[in-house]
């Protein structure tokens, strides 16, 4: 996780809710402390959300995905404008894990149940990769190459191939939360956060705004895989639940 100690607004294609230098400084300090503690890390979550996740049947090697579920619910339970720098930093930190931005977006839109499904799906991928002696990235690349990527409910929801509509109030809070996190973290760490915000905006019919956020993500990191994939997908279609809404 590269940290450049600078939160730069210059050259941005979008306006992010930043500008609080003290919050940005504290976010950066928290991120550096989390990086220094690796491979171990902890997140601060409300107890009742932690207990809900503990009752799930997600395998132990999906621990980071389990922690993310409780963290997202803890953050959504607060006003985005009042989020502590420590929680913002933890959200930024977790968003850098592969497949977690997708899970976070799904959870905000559809609730923690779909996030738990996604976590179990990813844990199975980890298990299969380990059995074959491959890294997860290599295993997934092979599945993509051979057309063997599992077609799960969580992936269909992420592609917009369901009639179940997102929770509008959670999406509104989620967009505000991830934009605030992006506005108070170093530019190099923003693309995954912007991807979450973009998918959420697309999910409620704001595709032009979503594509602007993705454009900012690839401006920062032209090789960002998720941002590039979302530009192609979100730019080409609307989700099924949006297509069936009556038009004014």
BATORFI-22074 format. One line per field, with one value per residue: residue number from 1; chain; x, z, y of N, C-alpha, C in turn. Coordinates in steps of 0.1 Angstrom, whole numbers, plus 5000, padded with zeros to 4 digits. Each point is the difference from the previous one (the first is absolute). Example, Ala and Ser with C-alpha at 12.3 -4.5 7.8 and 13.67 -1.06 7.14 Angstrom:
BEGIN
margu: 1|2
vexvo: A|A
n_x: 5132|4996
n_z: 5078|4993
n_y: 4943|5011
ca_x: 4991|5009
ca_z: 5000|5000
ca_y: 5012|5011
c_x: 5009|4992
c_z: 5000|5008
c_y: 5012|5011
! end
This chain:
BEGIN
margu: 1|2|3|4|5|6|7|8|9|10|11|12|13|14|15|16|17|18|19|20|21|22|23|24|25|26|27|28|29|30|31|32|33|34|35|36|37|38|39|40|41|42|43|44|45|46|47|48|49|50|51|52|53|54|55|56|57|58|59|60|61|62|63|64|65|66|67|68|69|70|71|72|73|74|75|76|77|78|79|80|81|82|83|84|85|86|87|88|89|90|91|92|93|94|95|96|97|98|99|100|101|102|103|104|105|106|107|108|109|110|111|112|113|114|115|116|117|118|119|120|121|122|123|124|125|126|127|128|129|130|131|132|133|134|135|136|137|138|139|140|141|142|143|144|145|146|147|148|149|150|151|152|153|154|155|156|157|158|159|160|161|162|163|164|165|166|167|168|169|170|171|172|173|174|175|176|177|178|179|180|181|182|183|184|185|186|187|188|189|190|191|192|193|194|195|196|197|198|199|200|201|202|203|204|205|206|207|208|209|210|211|212|213|214|215|216|217|218|219|220|221|222|223|224|225|226|227|228|229|230|231|232|233|234|235|236|237|238|239|240|241|242|243|244|245|246|247|248
vexvo: A|A|A|A|A|A|A|A|A|A|A|A|A|A|A|A|A|A|A|A|A|A|A|A|A|A|A|A|A|A|A|A|A|A|A|A|A|A|A|A|A|A|A|A|A|A|A|A|A|A|A|A|A|A|A|A|A|A|A|A|A|A|A|A|A|A|A|A|A|A|A|A|A|A|A|A|A|A|A|A|A|A|A|A|A|A|A|A|A|A|A|A|A|A|A|A|A|A|A|A|A|A|A|A|A|A|A|A|A|A|A|A|A|A|A|A|A|A|A|A|A|A|A|A|A|A|A|A|A|A|A|A|A|A|A|A|A|A|A|A|A|A|A|A|A|A|A|A|A|A|A|A|A|A|A|A|A|A|A|A|A|A|A|A|A|A|A|A|A|A|A|A|A|A|A|A|A|A|A|A|A|A|A|A|A|A|A|A|A|A|A|A|A|A|A|A|A|A|A|A|A|A|A|A|A|A|A|A|A|A|A|A|A|A|A|A|A|A|A|A|A|A|A|A|A|A|A|A|A|A|A|A|A|A|A|A|A|A|A|A|A|A|A|A|A|A|A|A
n_x: 5008|5001|5007|4995|4993|4994|4990|5001|4995|5012|4994|4993|4994|5000|4989|5010|4993|5011|5012|4997|5010|4993|4988|5005|5005|4989|4993|5009|4999|4986|5000|5009|4992|4990|5006|5004|4988|5000|4997|5001|4987|4995|4987|4994|4992|4988|4999|4988|5007|5010|4991|4994|5012|5003|4987|5007|4999|5005|5008|5009|5003|4987|5010|5008|4993|5001|5012|5001|4993|5006|5011|4995|4994|5012|5006|4992|5003|5010|5000|5000|4994|4995|5004|5005|5011|4999|4987|5002|5011|4992|4991|5009|5005|4988|4998|5013|4993|5005|4989|5007|5005|5000|5005|5008|5001|5001|5008|5005|5000|5004|5009|5003|4988|4998|5005|4992|4990|5003|5000|4989|4995|5005|4995|4990|5001|5001|4990|4993|5003|4997|4989|4999|5004|4989|5004|4993|5009|5009|4994|4997|5012|5002|4992|5005|5012|4995|4995|5008|4999|4999|4988|5003|4991|5011|5005|4989|5000|5013|4996|4991|5002|4992|4988|5008|4993|5010|5005|4991|4995|5002|4995|4991|4998|4999|4993|4993|4999|4999|4992|4995|5000|4995|4992|5002|5003|5012|5002|5011|4994|4997|5007|5004|5003|5006|5006|5001|5004|5008|5002|5001|5006|5006|5001|5001|5006|5011|4998|4996|4994|4995|4998|4996|4995|4995|4996|4996|4994|4997|4996|4996|4993|5006|5007|4992|5001|4996|5007|5010|4998|4999|5010|5005|4998|5004|5010|4999|4997|4987|4999|4997|5003|5010|5002|4996|5008|4989|5000|5005
n_z: 5000|4988|5009|4995|5011|4989|5003|4987|5000|4997|4989|5011|4995|5013|5007|5009|5010|4997|5000|5008|5001|5011|4994|4989|5009|5007|4988|4996|5012|5000|4987|5003|5011|4992|4992|5010|5003|4986|4999|5013|5002|5006|5002|5001|5006|4998|5013|4999|4992|5009|5009|4992|4997|5013|4999|4991|4989|5000|4992|5009|4989|5003|5009|4990|4993|5011|5002|4987|5001|5011|4993|4989|5007|5007|4988|4995|5012|4994|5004|4987|5002|5009|4989|5009|5001|5011|5001|4997|5008|5009|4996|5000|5012|5004|4995|5005|5007|4992|4992|5009|4990|4993|5010|5002|4987|4999|5010|4996|4988|5003|5008|5013|4997|4990|5010|5009|4991|4997|5013|5000|4990|5005|5012|4993|4994|5012|5004|4989|5002|5013|4997|4991|5012|4998|4996|5008|4998|5001|5011|5004|4997|5005|5011|5000|4999|5009|5004|5010|4999|5013|4995|5010|5010|5008|4991|5000|5013|5000|4992|5010|5001|5006|5005|5009|5003|4998|5013|4996|5013|4999|4988|5003|5011|4993|4991|5009|5006|4988|4997|5012|5000|4987|5005|5009|4988|5000|4990|5002|5011|4991|4989|5010|5008|4990|4998|5014|5001|4990|5005|5012|4994|4993|5011|5001|4989|5007|4988|4996|5012|4999|4987|5005|5009|4991|4993|5012|5002|4987|5003|5012|4996|4988|5009|5006|5003|5012|5000|4993|5008|5011|4994|4996|5012|5008|4991|5001|5013|5002|5013|5002|5012|4994|4991|5011|5004|5003|4988|5005
n_y: 4988|5007|5006|5011|4999|5000|5008|4996|5012|5003|5004|5000|4990|4997|5005|4998|4995|5007|5004|4989|5008|5003|4998|5006|5009|5000|5002|5008|5006|4999|5005|5009|5002|5000|5007|5008|4997|5001|4987|5005|5001|5011|4998|5012|4990|5003|4997|5006|5008|5001|5000|5008|5005|5000|5002|5006|4993|5013|4993|4995|4993|5003|5001|5004|4991|4991|5004|5000|4989|4997|5002|4994|4990|5000|5002|4991|4995|5006|5012|4999|5011|4991|4993|4992|5007|4994|5002|5012|5000|4994|5008|5010|4996|4997|5012|4999|4992|4990|5003|5008|5008|4989|4994|5011|5001|4986|5000|5011|4995|4988|5005|4997|4996|5008|5009|4993|5000|5013|5002|4992|5007|5011|4996|4996|5012|5006|4992|5003|5013|4999|4993|5009|5006|5008|5012|5008|5010|4991|4996|5012|5003|4988|5002|5012|4995|4992|5012|4998|5013|4996|4996|5009|4999|5000|4992|4994|5002|4997|4991|5000|4987|5009|4996|4996|5010|5008|5000|5009|4999|4987|5000|5009|4993|4990|5007|5006|4988|4993|5010|5000|4986|5001|5009|4990|4994|4995|5008|4994|5003|5010|4994|4992|5010|5005|4988|4999|5012|4997|4988|5006|5010|4991|4994|5013|4996|5002|4995|5012|5002|4988|5003|5012|4993|4991|5011|5005|4988|5000|5013|4995|4989|5003|4993|5008|4987|5003|5011|4993|4990|5008|5007|4989|4994|5010|5002|4986|5000|4999|5000|4987|5003|5006|4989|4994|5011|5005|5004|5011
ca_x: 4992|5009|4996|5008|4998|4994|4987|5001|4987|5003|4999|4989|4989|4988|5003|4998|4998|5012|5003|5003|5014|5003|4994|5009|5012|4997|4998|5013|5007|4994|5004|5014|5001|4995|5010|5012|4996|4998|4988|4989|4993|4987|4991|4991|4987|4990|4999|4989|5004|5010|4993|4992|5009|5005|4991|5000|5008|5012|5012|5009|5009|4994|4998|4999|4987|4991|5002|4995|4986|4997|5005|4991|4988|5003|5001|4987|4992|5004|4999|5013|5007|5005|5008|5013|5011|5004|4991|5003|5012|4998|4992|5010|5009|4993|4996|5011|5000|4993|4987|4992|4991|4988|4992|4996|4989|4988|4995|4993|4987|4991|5001|5011|4998|5007|5014|5004|5001|5012|5012|5001|5005|5014|5007|5001|5011|5013|5002|5003|5014|5010|5001|5007|5013|5000|4996|4986|5000|5003|4988|4989|5004|4998|4986|4995|5005|4993|4986|4995|4997|4987|4989|4994|4990|5007|5006|4989|4995|5010|4998|4987|4991|4990|4989|4999|5005|5008|4994|5004|5006|5013|5008|5003|5011|5012|5007|5006|5010|5011|5006|5007|5013|5009|5004|5009|5011|5009|4995|5003|4991|4986|4992|4990|4989|4992|4992|4988|4990|4995|4991|4987|4994|4994|4989|4988|4996|5008|5011|5011|5008|5008|5011|5009|5008|5009|5010|5010|5007|5010|5009|5009|5006|4995|5000|4991|4992|4986|4995|4999|4989|4987|4997|4994|4987|4990|4997|4993|4987|4993|4996|4986|4990|4998|4993|4985|4993|4992|5007|4992
ca_z: 5000|5000|5006|4996|5010|4995|4995|4990|4992|4986|4989|5002|4992|5008|5012|5011|5012|5007|5005|5014|5000|5012|4998|4990|5007|5009|4992|4995|5012|5002|4989|5002|5011|4995|4991|5008|5008|4992|4994|5008|5000|5006|4996|5011|4996|5011|5005|4995|4987|5001|5004|4988|4991|5007|4998|4986|4998|4991|5004|5007|4990|4994|5012|4996|4994|5011|5007|4992|5002|5013|4999|4991|5007|5010|4994|4995|5012|5004|4989|4993|5003|5013|5001|5006|4991|5002|4992|4985|4996|4999|4988|4989|5000|4996|4986|4992|4999|4988|5002|5011|4996|4994|5011|5007|4992|5001|5014|5001|4992|5003|5014|5003|4996|4987|5002|5005|4989|4992|5007|4999|4986|4999|5008|4991|4990|5008|5002|4987|4995|5009|4997|4987|5001|4993|5007|4997|4987|4989|4999|4994|4986|4992|4999|4990|4987|4996|5001|5012|5012|5005|4999|5013|5002|5003|4987|4992|5006|4997|4985|4998|4994|5010|5000|5014|5000|5012|5010|4996|5011|5003|4989|5002|5011|4995|4991|5008|5008|4992|4995|5011|5002|4989|5001|5011|5000|4989|4986|4995|5007|4998|4990|5004|5007|4989|4994|5008|4998|4986|4998|5007|4992|4989|5005|5002|4987|4998|4992|4996|5012|5002|4991|5003|5011|4994|4992|5010|5005|4990|4999|5010|4998|4987|4999|5010|4993|5003|4994|4986|4997|5002|4989|4989|5004|5004|4988|4989|5004|5012|5007|4996|5009|4994|4987|5002|5007|4991|4996|5000
ca_y: 5012|5012|5012|5011|5010|5012|5000|5011|5002|5006|4992|4991|5001|5002|5007|4991|5008|5000|5014|5001|4995|4993|4987|4993|4996|4989|4988|4995|4994|4987|4991|4996|4991|4987|4994|4995|4989|4989|4994|5001|5013|4999|5011|5004|4998|5000|4986|4992|4996|4989|4988|4995|4994|4988|4989|4996|4988|5003|4993|5009|5007|5011|5009|5015|5003|5001|5013|5011|5001|5007|5014|5008|5003|5009|5013|5004|5004|5014|5011|5000|5012|4999|4988|5002|4997|4986|4992|5003|4993|4986|4998|5001|4988|4988|5001|4996|4985|4996|4995|5006|5011|4995|4995|5011|5006|4992|5001|5013|5000|4989|4995|4992|4986|4998|5001|4987|4991|5003|4996|4986|4997|5003|4990|4988|5003|4998|4985|4993|5004|4994|4986|4999|5006|5012|5012|5002|5007|4991|4991|5008|5003|4988|4999|5010|4995|4987|5002|4992|5008|4996|5010|5000|5011|5013|5005|5004|5012|5010|5003|5006|4990|4996|5010|5005|5014|5004|5009|5013|5007|4995|5004|5014|5000|4993|5009|5011|4994|4997|5013|5007|4993|5003|5014|5002|4990|5003|4997|4987|4990|5003|4994|4989|5007|5007|4989|4997|5011|5000|4989|5004|5010|4992|4991|5009|5007|5012|4994|5010|5003|4988|4999|5010|4995|4990|5007|5004|4989|4996|5011|4998|4988|4995|4985|4994|4990|5001|5013|4998|4990|5007|5010|4992|4994|5010|5008|4993|4996|5004|4988|4995|5007|5014|5000|4998|5011|5009|5013|5012
c_x: 5009|4994|5009|4999|4994|4986|4998|4986|5003|4998|4988|4988|4987|5004|4996|4999|5012|5002|5003|5014|5003|4994|5009|5013|4998|4997|5013|5008|4995|5004|5014|5002|4994|5010|5012|4996|4998|5010|4987|4993|4987|4991|4991|4986|4990|4997|4989|5002|5010|4993|4992|5009|5006|4991|4999|5009|5011|5012|5010|5010|4993|4998|5000|4987|4990|5002|4994|4985|4996|5004|4991|4987|5002|5001|4986|4991|5003|4997|5014|5008|5007|5009|5014|5011|5005|4991|5001|5012|4998|4992|5009|5009|4993|4996|5011|5001|4993|4987|4992|4992|4987|4991|4994|4988|4988|4994|4992|4987|4990|5000|5011|4998|5008|5015|5006|5001|5012|5013|5002|5004|5015|5008|5002|5010|5014|5003|5005|5014|5011|5002|5008|5014|5002|4997|4985|4999|5002|4988|4989|5003|4998|4985|4994|5004|4993|4985|4994|4997|4986|4989|4992|4990|5007|5006|4988|4994|5010|4999|4987|4990|4991|4989|5000|5007|5009|4992|5005|5007|5014|5010|5004|5011|5013|5008|5007|5012|5013|5006|5007|5013|5010|5006|5010|5011|5009|4995|5002|4991|4985|4993|4990|4988|4990|4992|4988|4990|4994|4990|4987|4993|4993|4988|4987|4997|5009|5013|5010|5009|5009|5012|5010|5009|5010|5011|5011|5009|5011|5010|5012|5009|4995|4999|4991|4990|4985|4994|4998|4988|4987|4997|4994|4986|4989|4997|4991|4986|4995|4997|4986|4990|4997|4992|4985|4993|4992|5008|4991|4997
c_z: 5000|5007|4996|5009|4994|4995|4990|4993|4986|4989|5000|4990|5007|5013|5012|5013|5009|5007|5015|5002|5013|4999|4991|5007|5009|4993|4995|5011|5003|4990|5002|5012|4996|4991|5008|5008|4992|5002|5009|4999|5007|4995|5012|4995|5012|5003|4993|4985|5000|5003|4989|4991|5006|4998|4986|4998|4990|5005|5006|4990|4993|5011|4996|4994|5011|5008|4992|5001|5012|4999|4992|5008|5011|4994|4995|5011|5005|4989|4993|5004|5014|5002|5006|4990|5001|4991|4985|4996|4999|4987|4988|4999|4995|4985|4990|4998|4987|5003|5011|4995|4994|5012|5008|4992|5001|5014|5002|4993|5005|5014|5003|4996|4987|5001|5006|4989|4992|5008|5000|4986|4999|5008|4992|4990|5006|5002|4988|4995|5008|4997|4987|5000|4992|5009|4996|4987|4988|4998|4993|4986|4991|4998|4989|4986|4994|5001|5012|5012|5005|4999|5012|5001|5002|4987|4991|5006|4996|4985|4998|4994|5011|4999|5014|5001|5013|5009|4998|5011|5003|4988|5002|5011|4995|4990|5008|5008|4992|4993|5011|5003|4989|5001|5011|5001|4988|4987|4996|5006|4996|4990|5004|5007|4989|4993|5007|4998|4986|4999|5007|4993|4988|5005|5003|4988|4997|4992|4996|5012|5003|4991|5003|5012|4995|4992|5009|5005|4990|4997|5010|4997|4987|4999|5011|4994|5003|4994|4985|4997|5002|4990|4989|5003|5003|4988|4990|5004|5013|5008|4997|5009|4995|4988|5002|5007|4990|4998|5001|4987
c_y: 5012|5012|5012|5012|5013|4998|5011|5002|5005|4990|4990|5002|5002|5008|4990|5008|4999|5013|5001|4994|4992|4986|4992|4995|4988|4987|4994|4994|4986|4989|4995|4990|4986|4993|4995|4988|4987|4989|5000|5013|4998|5012|5002|4999|5000|4985|4992|4997|4989|4987|4994|4993|4988|4988|4995|4988|5002|4993|5010|5007|5011|5011|5014|5003|5001|5013|5011|5001|5007|5015|5009|5003|5010|5014|5005|5005|5014|5010|5001|5013|5000|4988|5004|4997|4985|4991|5003|4993|4985|4997|5001|4988|4988|5000|4997|4985|4997|4994|5007|5012|4995|4995|5012|5007|4992|5001|5012|5000|4990|4994|4990|4985|4997|5001|4987|4990|5002|4995|4985|4996|5002|4990|4987|5001|4998|4986|4993|5004|4994|4985|4998|5006|5012|5012|5002|5008|4991|4990|5007|5003|4988|4998|5009|4996|4988|5001|4992|5008|4996|5011|4999|5011|5013|5006|5005|5013|5012|5004|5007|4991|4994|5011|5006|5014|5002|5009|5014|5008|4995|5004|5015|5002|4994|5009|5011|4995|4998|5012|5007|4993|5003|5014|5003|4990|5004|4995|4986|4989|5002|4991|4989|5007|5007|4989|4997|5011|5000|4989|5004|5010|4994|4993|5008|5009|5012|4996|5011|5003|4988|5000|5011|4995|4990|5007|5006|4989|4996|5011|4998|4987|4994|4985|4994|4991|5001|5012|4998|4991|5007|5010|4992|4996|5011|5009|4994|4996|5006|4987|4997|5007|5014|5000|4998|5011|5008|5013|5012|5005
! end
